[in-house]
């Protein structure tokens, strides 16, 4: 379905955004904002676990 693809992309983009925020904060301020790290890991995990296609079962 389309909703799975949309959710996968949205969660992936949110994970990338969290990673960018962490990178910017570390390079500019030399510390890591841990809620963004944890949020990015959780969002990446959710995006990775959402299946892209439904597996078809063969019936004979």
C-alpha positions as CSV (number, residue, x, y, z in Angstrom):
1,X,0.0,0.0,0.0
2,X,1.0,3.6,-0.4
3,X,0.7,4.4,3.3
4,X,3.6,2.1,4.1
5,X,5.9,3.8,1.6
6,X,4.9,7.3,2.8
7,X,5.5,6.3,6.5
8,X,8.8,4.7,5.6
9,X,10.0,7.9,3.8
10,X,8.7,10.2,6.6
11,X,10.4,8.3,9.3
12,X,13.6,8.1,7.3
13,X,13.6,11.8,6.7
14,X,12.9,12.5,10.3
15,X,15.9,10.3,11.3
16,X,18.1,12.1,8.8
17,X,17.0,15.4,10.2
18,X,17.7,14.3,13.8
19,X,21.2,13.2,12.6
20,X,21.9,16.5,10.9
21,X,20.9,18.4,14.1
22,X,23.2,16.2,16.2
23,X,26.0,16.8,13.7
24,X,25.6,20.6,13.6
25,X,25.4,20.8,17.4
26,X,28.5,18.7,17.8
27,X,30.6,20.6,15.3
28,X,29.4,24.1,16.4
29,X,29.0,23.6,20.2
30,X,31.1,20.5,20.8
31,X,28.4,18.6,22.7
32,X,25.7,16.1,21.7
33,X,22.0,16.7,22.4
34,X,21.1,13.2,23.5
35,X,17.3,13.3,22.8
36,X,18.0,13.9,19.1
37,X,20.4,10.9,19.1
38,X,17.8,8.7,20.7
39,X,15.0,10.0,18.6
40,X,17.1,9.5,15.4
41,X,17.9,5.9,16.3
42,X,14.3,5.1,17.1
43,X,13.0,6.7,13.9
44,X,15.6,4.9,11.9
45,X,14.7,1.6,13.5
46,X,11.0,2.2,12.8
47,X,11.7,3.2,9.2
48,X,13.9,0.1,8.7
49,X,11.3,-2.3,10.2
50,X,8.3,-1.1,8.1
51,X,8.0,-3.6,5.2
52,X,8.1,-2.2,1.7
53,X,5.9,-4.8,0.1
54,X,3.4,-7.4,1.3
55,X,4.7,-10.9,0.7
56,X,2.5,-12.9,-1.5
57,X,1.6,-16.4,-0.3
58,X,1.4,-19.0,-3.0
59,X,-1.6,-21.2,-2.7
60,X,-2.1,-24.4,-4.8
